[in-house]
Amino acid sequence: MSLDVSPALLEQAERGEVDEAAFVDCVRTSLPYAWEMISNLVARLQVDGGEFADNTTPPPSEQARGQLLRALASDAIRGSLERHFGVRLAFQNCHRVAVFPLDPTVDERLDRFRSIRGQLLNQSPELRDC
């Protein structure tokens, strides 16, 4: 799953400094499923509050799953999304995405989510091939 990079954005990269807002827009248009999921989780966190908001529904297709993997496996994409939305992202399995506020009071909960134990407890036979 590759980003659909415009010639103008590619020229920026070739010259050196890249406008992060333009990069984020490239991610938004290239990975719409991932963008929508993260946007919805951020909105839910803002409305509902709490320590985090997460998704537990598997993606509807392999293409959607690929978008999530692309967005969250790339340090550049993930970091830009975190800065854009003002959250910390966490990821388990092929679909469980969570957004955490930047508030340090939720650090312990974030650490539990990212832990080996958290990963193991999030396994299920239905998700073995995801």
C-alpha positions as CSV (number, residue, x, y, z in Angstrom):
1,M,0.0,0.0,0.0
2,S,1.8,3.1,-1.2
3,L,0.9,6.8,-0.8
4,D,-0.4,8.6,-3.9
5,V,2.2,11.4,-3.9
6,S,1.6,14.4,-6.0
7,P,4.3,15.8,-8.2
8,A,4.4,18.9,-6.1
9,L,4.9,17.0,-2.9
10,L,7.6,14.9,-4.5
11,E,9.4,18.0,-5.7
12,Q,9.3,19.4,-2.1
13,A,10.9,16.2,-0.9
14,E,13.5,16.3,-3.6
15,R,14.4,19.9,-2.6
16,G,14.7,19.1,1.1
17,E,12.1,20.4,3.5
18,V,8.5,19.0,3.2
19,D,5.4,20.8,4.5
20,E,3.9,18.4,7.0
21,A,0.4,19.6,6.4
22,A,0.8,18.7,2.7
23,F,2.1,15.3,3.8
24,V,-0.8,14.7,6.1
25,D,-3.2,15.6,3.3
26,C,-1.4,13.1,1.1
27,V,-2.0,10.5,3.8
28,R,-5.6,11.5,4.2
29,T,-6.3,11.0,0.4
30,S,-4.1,8.0,0.0
31,L,-5.3,6.0,3.0
32,P,-9.0,7.0,3.5
33,Y,-10.0,4.0,5.6
34,A,-7.2,4.5,8.0
35,W,-7.8,8.3,8.1
36,E,-11.5,7.9,8.8
37,M,-10.9,5.3,11.5
38,I,-8.4,7.5,13.3
39,S,-10.5,10.7,12.8
40,N,-13.5,8.9,14.3
41,L,-11.6,7.6,17.3
42,V,-10.2,11.1,18.0
43,A,-13.7,12.6,17.8
44,R,-15.0,9.8,20.1
45,L,-12.2,10.5,22.6
46,Q,-13.0,14.3,22.5
47,V,-16.7,13.7,23.0
48,D,-16.7,10.8,25.5
49,G,-13.5,11.6,27.3
50,G,-11.8,8.9,29.2
51,E,-8.3,7.4,29.0
52,F,-8.6,6.3,25.3
53,A,-10.8,5.4,22.4
54,D,-10.3,2.2,20.4
55,N,-11.6,0.2,17.5
56,T,-12.3,-3.5,17.9
57,T,-14.0,-4.1,14.5
58,P,-11.9,-5.8,11.9
59,P,-11.5,-3.9,8.6
60,P,-14.1,-4.7,5.9
61,S,-11.5,-5.7,3.3
62,E,-7.9,-6.6,2.8
63,Q,-7.4,-3.1,1.2
64,A,-8.7,-1.4,4.3
65,R,-6.5,-3.6,6.5
66,G,-3.5,-2.7,4.3
67,Q,-4.3,1.0,4.9
68,L,-4.2,0.6,8.6
69,L,-1.0,-1.4,8.5
70,R,0.6,1.2,6.2
71,A,-0.5,4.2,8.4
72,L,0.6,2.7,11.7
73,A,3.8,0.8,10.6
74,S,5.4,3.8,9.1
75,D,7.1,6.0,11.7
76,A,6.8,9.1,9.4
77,I,3.0,8.6,8.8
78,R,2.2,7.6,12.4
79,G,4.2,10.5,13.8
80,S,2.5,13.0,11.4
81,L,-0.9,11.7,12.3
82,E,-0.1,11.9,16.1
83,R,1.0,15.5,15.7
84,H,-1.9,16.4,13.4
85,F,-4.6,15.0,15.7
86,G,-2.7,15.8,19.0
87,V,-2.9,12.2,20.3
88,R,-0.8,9.2,20.8
89,L,-1.6,6.1,18.6
90,A,-1.3,2.5,19.7
91,F,-1.9,-0.5,17.6
92,Q,-2.6,-4.2,18.2
93,N,-3.2,-7.1,15.8
94,C,-4.5,-6.1,12.3
95,H,-7.2,-3.7,13.4
96,R,-7.2,-2.6,17.0
97,V,-6.2,1.0,16.8
98,A,-6.4,3.2,19.9
99,V,-6.0,6.9,20.4
100,F,-4.7,8.3,23.7
101,P,-4.6,11.9,24.8
102,L,-1.3,13.6,25.3
103,D,-2.2,13.9,28.9
104,P,0.5,12.2,31.1
105,T,-2.2,11.0,33.5
106,V,-3.1,8.2,31.0
107,D,0.5,7.0,30.5
108,E,0.0,4.0,32.7
109,R,-3.0,2.9,30.7
110,L,-1.1,3.5,27.4
111,D,1.7,1.3,28.8
112,R,-0.7,-1.5,29.6
113,F,-2.2,-1.3,26.1
114,R,1.3,-1.5,24.5
115,S,2.6,-4.2,26.8
116,I,3.3,-7.8,26.0
117,R,0.5,-8.8,28.3
118,G,-1.9,-6.4,26.5
119,Q,-0.9,-7.9,23.2
120,L,-1.4,-11.4,24.4
121,L,-4.8,-10.7,25.9
122,N,-6.0,-9.2,22.6
123,Q,-5.5,-12.4,20.7
124,S,-8.3,-14.6,19.4
125,P,-8.6,-17.5,17.0
126,E,-10.8,-15.5,14.7
127,L,-8.0,-13.0,14.1
128,R,-5.2,-15.5,13.6
129,D,-5.0,-14.8,9.8
130,C,-5.6,-11.1,9.9
